[in-house]
Amino acid sequence: MFFYKILLDIMDKKSMSIPDVARATGLHDSTIRSIINRKSKSVALDVAAKISQGLDIDISALNGGDISAGRNVFNASANKNGFICLPVEQQHIKKYRALDGHGKRIVDFILDSEHERTQQVNALRIYNDEVAEEISMAVYWESAAAGFGNYLSGDNNNFEMMSFPATEVPPKADFGIRISGNSMEPGIYDGDIVWVEATPEINSGEVGIFVLNGESYCKELQISSSSKGRAVSLISHNNAYSPVNVKEGDTLRTVGRVLIS
């Protein structure tokens, strides 16, 4: 099973949102969101280790094992200084000790060379992150409900200007809205900021921000036609929620399209 699916399963069983995971693991929200949105098949070992420790999950669970297990692997292999040695690393150490002098010198040379290269790459990445261009975007204080609906006010002052790395904001984004509720999980979690392209119309099957009879929603638009006419519904991605059907006489306004990476 791919890593992002395992992570989503763990989050669902522990009733955790992306911000919850970020706080527990010490990872950035964007890192967790990127794993999920990009449907990552695997992640770096240090990221897996932080998730394992932060969520109190055995490292084997992140390879598809039983997520109910504790982190015994880490506890059993941590030395008195708290340094964590994963099982695969323990196997490498055993193999290294079995090498003769010539083999150890070759491994040492490769290890030193790769360590130096990795340090240079990480230093460059940190530098690029520090000098990365930032963009200022309006993020609305009042949440677009991903649950039962909150009123999205027309007050133009009802937002906060926030700075984000330009790489994290889609080119077509006009503003952000902080989501409340869990009806769009998995994919959009309680507390997430979604980026919105302001447009009065979106296509059926797309996720958008809507105001229905004065209540705001983050939902997938579904339009169907039959002999009885045209039916419009706002669909949740969480199966625990029923569709919100737009009835005759209702007032529905499309605020914009949610840009999902």
Backbone torsions as a table, in degrees:
resi	resn	phi	psi	omega
1	MET	NA	141.0	-179.5
2	PHE	-66.9	152.4	-174.9
3	PHE	-59.8	-42.4	-175.2
4	TYR	-63.9	-33.9	178.8
5	LYS	-69.4	-40.2	177.5
6	ILE	-62.4	-44.0	179.9
7	LEU	-62.5	-44.4	178.8
8	LEU	-61.7	-38.4	178.8
9	ASP	-64.4	-43.3	178.1
10	ILE	-63.1	-44.9	179.5
11	MET	-61.5	-39.6	180.0
12	ASP	-65.8	-45.0	-179.0
13	LYS	-67.1	-30.7	-179.7
14	LYS	-96.4	1.0	-179.7
15	SER	53.9	51.0	-178.1
16	MET	-114.2	143.5	174.5
17	SER	-96.6	174.7	177.2
18	ILE	-59.7	-46.5	176.9
19	PRO	-59.8	-35.9	178.3
20	ASP	-61.6	-46.0	-179.3
21	VAL	-64.6	-41.2	-179.9
22	ALA	-61.2	-44.3	-179.9
23	ARG	-65.6	-39.1	-176.7
24	ALA	-72.5	-32.0	-174.3
25	THR	-99.5	-17.6	-175.3
26	GLY	82.6	4.7	177.1
27	LEU	-86.9	159.1	179.4
28	HIS	-76.2	148.1	176.8
29	ASP	-51.1	-43.1	-176.1
30	SER	-64.4	-29.2	177.8
31	THR	-66.9	-47.3	179.3
32	ILE	-64.2	-45.2	-178.6
33	ARG	-63.0	-38.7	179.6
34	SER	-64.5	-40.6	177.9
35	ILE	-58.0	-42.3	-176.5
36	ILE	-77.0	-50.3	-175.1
37	ASN	-67.0	-33.6	179.3
38	ARG	-90.1	2.3	177.1
39	LYS	52.0	54.6	-175.8
40	SER	-63.6	131.7	177.7
41	LYS	-77.0	-31.1	-179.5
42	SER	-152.4	169.3	178.0
43	VAL	-137.8	167.6	177.9
44	ALA	-64.1	150.9	-176.3
45	LEU	-59.4	-38.9	-178.5
46	ASP	-67.1	-32.9	176.7
47	VAL	-68.3	-44.3	178.3
48	ALA	-60.9	-39.5	-179.4
49	ALA	-64.4	-42.3	179.3
50	LYS	-65.2	-39.4	178.5
51	ILE	-67.1	-41.6	179.2
52	SER	-60.3	-47.2	-179.2
53	GLN	-70.0	-46.9	-175.8
54	GLY	-64.6	-34.7	-177.9
55	LEU	-97.3	2.6	179.8
56	ASP	57.1	48.5	-177.7
57	ILE	-121.8	134.8	176.6
58	ASP	-60.3	140.6	-178.9
59	ILE	-57.1	-29.0	179.8
60	SER	-65.6	-26.2	178.9
61	ALA	-65.3	-30.0	-179.8
62	LEU	-76.5	-5.1	172.2
63	ASN	-106.9	14.1	177.1
64	GLY	101.2	9.1	179.5
65	GLY	-79.3	-168.3	-178.4
66	ASP	-73.5	116.6	-175.7
67	ILE	-77.8	-7.0	178.6
68	SER	-78.4	-12.2	-179.2
69	ALA	-70.8	149.0	175.3
70	GLY	-79.5	-171.5	-176.5
71	ARG	-96.4	51.5	-176.0
72	ASN	-61.1	-32.0	179.8
73	VAL	-59.0	-42.9	-178.6
74	PHE	-71.1	-45.0	-178.4
75	ASN	-62.1	-37.8	-176.4
76	ALA	-73.7	-25.0	-173.6
77	SER	-111.0	10.5	177.8
78	ALA	-89.5	131.6	-179.7
79	ASN	-84.4	-175.5	-174.2
80	LYS	-65.3	-19.7	178.8
81	ASN	-91.7	1.4	179.0
82	GLY	84.4	6.3	179.6
83	PHE	-73.2	128.5	-176.3
84	ILE	-94.9	129.1	177.7
85	CYS	-120.5	110.7	-178.4
86	LEU	-70.9	157.7	-180.0
87	PRO	-53.8	-41.3	-179.4
88	VAL	-64.6	-33.3	178.3
89	GLU	-71.2	-35.7	176.5
90	GLN	-62.2	-37.7	177.5
91	GLN	-65.3	-39.3	177.6
92	HIS	-61.5	-41.9	-179.6
93	ILE	-62.8	-42.8	178.6
94	LYS	-61.0	-42.8	179.7
95	LYS	-66.2	-40.5	-179.9
96	TYR	-61.4	-42.0	-178.6
97	ARG	-66.7	-21.3	-179.9
98	ALA	-85.7	-9.2	-179.0
99	LEU	-75.3	156.2	172.4
100	ASP	-85.0	-178.2	-175.9
101	GLY	-59.3	-42.8	-179.3
102	HIS	-61.9	-45.4	-179.4
103	GLY	-63.0	-41.1	179.9
104	LYS	-65.3	-37.2	179.4
105	ARG	-65.6	-38.4	178.3
106	ILE	-65.5	-46.4	179.4
107	VAL	-62.5	-41.2	179.3
108	ASP	-61.7	-42.8	-179.4
109	PHE	-62.7	-47.1	-179.4
110	ILE	-65.2	-42.3	-179.4
111	LEU	-62.6	-44.6	179.3
112	ASP	-63.4	-42.3	-179.3
113	SER	-64.4	-45.0	-178.6
114	GLU	-70.6	-33.8	177.2
115	HIS	-64.0	-43.5	178.6
116	GLU	-64.4	-42.9	179.1
117	ARG	-62.2	-43.4	-179.0
118	THR	-64.3	-39.7	178.0
119	GLN	-62.2	-40.4	178.9
120	GLN	-65.7	-41.7	178.7
121	VAL	-63.8	-44.9	179.8
122	ASN	-64.8	-38.6	178.3
123	ALA	-63.6	-39.9	179.1
124	LEU	-67.9	-39.2	179.6
125	ARG	-64.0	-44.0	178.8
126	ILE	-61.9	-42.5	179.5
127	TYR	-61.8	-45.9	-179.3
128	ASN	-62.9	-38.0	178.0
129	ASP	-64.6	-38.5	-177.6
130	GLU	-70.1	-34.0	-177.0
131	VAL	-99.3	3.3	-178.1
132	ALA	-59.7	142.1	179.4
133	GLU	-65.3	136.9	177.2
134	GLU	-108.9	154.8	179.7
135	ILE	-129.6	140.7	179.9
136	SER	-97.5	126.2	-177.1
137	MET	-130.8	148.8	175.0
138	ALA	-80.3	127.4	175.9
139	VAL	-120.5	120.0	-175.3
140	TYR	-71.1	136.0	179.6
141	TRP	-68.4	-45.3	-178.2
142	GLU	-75.8	126.8	-174.4
143	SER	-73.0	143.4	165.9
144	ALA	-81.7	121.5	-170.8
145	ALA	-69.2	129.2	168.3
146	ALA	-105.0	35.2	-179.6
147	GLY	-146.0	-106.8	-174.8
148	PHE	-99.1	-4.2	173.8
149	GLY	104.8	124.0	174.9
150	ASN	-118.8	150.5	-179.9
151	TYR	-70.1	125.7	177.2
152	LEU	-97.7	104.3	-172.9
153	SER	-71.5	155.6	177.3
154	GLY	-89.9	7.7	-179.1
155	ASP	-69.4	116.6	-176.5
156	ASN	-67.8	-14.3	179.8
157	ASN	-94.6	4.9	-173.8
158	ASN	-88.8	53.8	178.9
159	PHE	-154.1	167.6	177.6
160	GLU	-122.3	134.0	175.2
161	MET	-82.7	123.1	-177.3
162	MET	-127.6	150.9	179.2
163	SER	-101.1	137.9	179.3
164	PHE	-137.5	150.3	170.7
165	PRO	-57.4	135.6	-176.8
166	ALA	-57.2	-29.8	-178.5
167	THR	-70.2	-16.8	-178.4
168	GLU	-92.7	-7.7	-178.1
169	VAL	-109.9	120.5	179.3
170	PRO	-58.4	144.3	-176.7
171	PRO	-56.5	-32.1	-176.0
172	LYS	-89.0	0.0	-176.2
173	ALA	-67.9	133.1	176.0
174	ASP	-103.2	-27.4	178.2
175	PHE	-166.8	172.3	177.0
176	GLY	-120.0	155.5	175.3
177	ILE	-135.1	132.4	178.6
178	ARG	-84.0	127.2	-174.5
179	ILE	-84.9	142.5	172.4
180	SER	-123.9	137.3	-179.8
181	GLY	102.3	171.4	-173.9
182	ASN	-121.5	16.7	-174.2
183	SER	-72.0	-14.2	-179.8
184	MET	-105.9	14.0	174.6
185	GLU	-79.4	148.7	-5.5
186	PRO	-81.1	156.5	179.5
187	GLY	121.8	-52.5	176.8
188	ILE	-124.0	121.3	-173.2
189	TYR	-111.9	159.5	177.6
190	ASP	-55.4	126.0	-179.9
191	GLY	95.4	-11.7	179.1
192	ASP	-67.0	151.8	168.6
193	ILE	-100.2	122.5	176.0
194	VAL	-103.1	146.4	179.6
195	TRP	-96.1	137.3	-171.5
196	VAL	-124.9	132.2	170.8
197	GLU	-94.6	115.7	-177.4
198	ALA	-67.2	120.3	178.8
199	THR	-159.4	141.7	-177.4
200	PRO	-78.3	-9.5	-178.9
201	GLU	-143.0	142.5	171.0
202	ILE	-133.5	167.6	-177.2
203	ASN	-85.9	154.2	173.9
204	SER	-59.3	134.5	-177.5
205	GLY	97.3	-10.4	178.1
206	GLU	-94.1	154.6	177.9
207	VAL	-93.0	135.8	-178.5
208	GLY	-145.4	176.4	172.7
209	ILE	-105.2	126.9	-175.6
210	PHE	-129.1	153.9	170.4
211	VAL	-119.7	113.0	-179.1
212	LEU	-113.0	113.4	-180.0
213	ASN	52.4	40.6	176.1
214	GLY	86.1	-2.7	178.6
215	GLU	-108.8	137.7	-177.0
216	SER	-96.4	147.7	-177.8
217	TYR	-142.5	145.0	166.5
218	CYS	-108.0	108.7	-174.3
219	LYS	-148.0	168.8	171.6
220	GLU	-90.6	130.6	179.3
221	LEU	-80.6	132.0	176.6
222	GLN	-129.3	120.9	179.6
223	ILE	-120.9	126.8	178.3
224	SER	-132.3	152.4	179.7
225	SER	-123.3	142.1	177.3
226	SER	-148.1	-175.3	179.6
227	SER	-63.9	-21.5	-179.8
228	LYS	-86.6	-5.4	179.7
229	GLY	119.9	-159.7	-175.0
230	ARG	-99.8	129.1	179.7
231	ALA	-114.7	134.6	-179.3
232	VAL	-122.3	130.2	179.1
233	SER	-136.7	153.4	173.7
234	LEU	-109.6	118.5	-168.7
235	ILE	-105.9	136.1	172.4
236	SER	-89.4	151.6	176.1
237	HIS	-89.5	-15.4	174.5
238	ASN	-87.4	118.5	-174.8
239	ASN	-64.4	-10.4	179.3
240	ALA	-73.7	-12.4	-177.1
241	TYR	-108.9	136.7	177.5
242	SER	-81.9	155.6	176.7
243	PRO	-60.7	148.0	173.2
244	VAL	-96.9	106.8	-176.4
245	ASN	-86.9	132.5	179.0
246	VAL	-86.6	118.7	-175.8
247	LYS	-97.8	163.5	177.3
248	GLU	-60.8	132.0	-177.9
249	GLY	95.6	-13.5	176.8
250	ASP	-73.0	153.0	175.8
251	THR	-108.4	112.6	-179.4
252	LEU	-116.4	126.6	176.8
253	ARG	-125.2	132.9	176.3
254	THR	-88.8	121.0	178.2
255	VAL	-83.1	-41.5	180.0
256	GLY	176.3	176.0	-179.9
257	ARG	-95.1	130.6	176.0
258	VAL	-79.2	125.5	-177.8
259	LEU	-90.0	106.7	-178.2
260	ILE	-103.2	122.4	-177.8
261	SER	-82.7	NA	NA
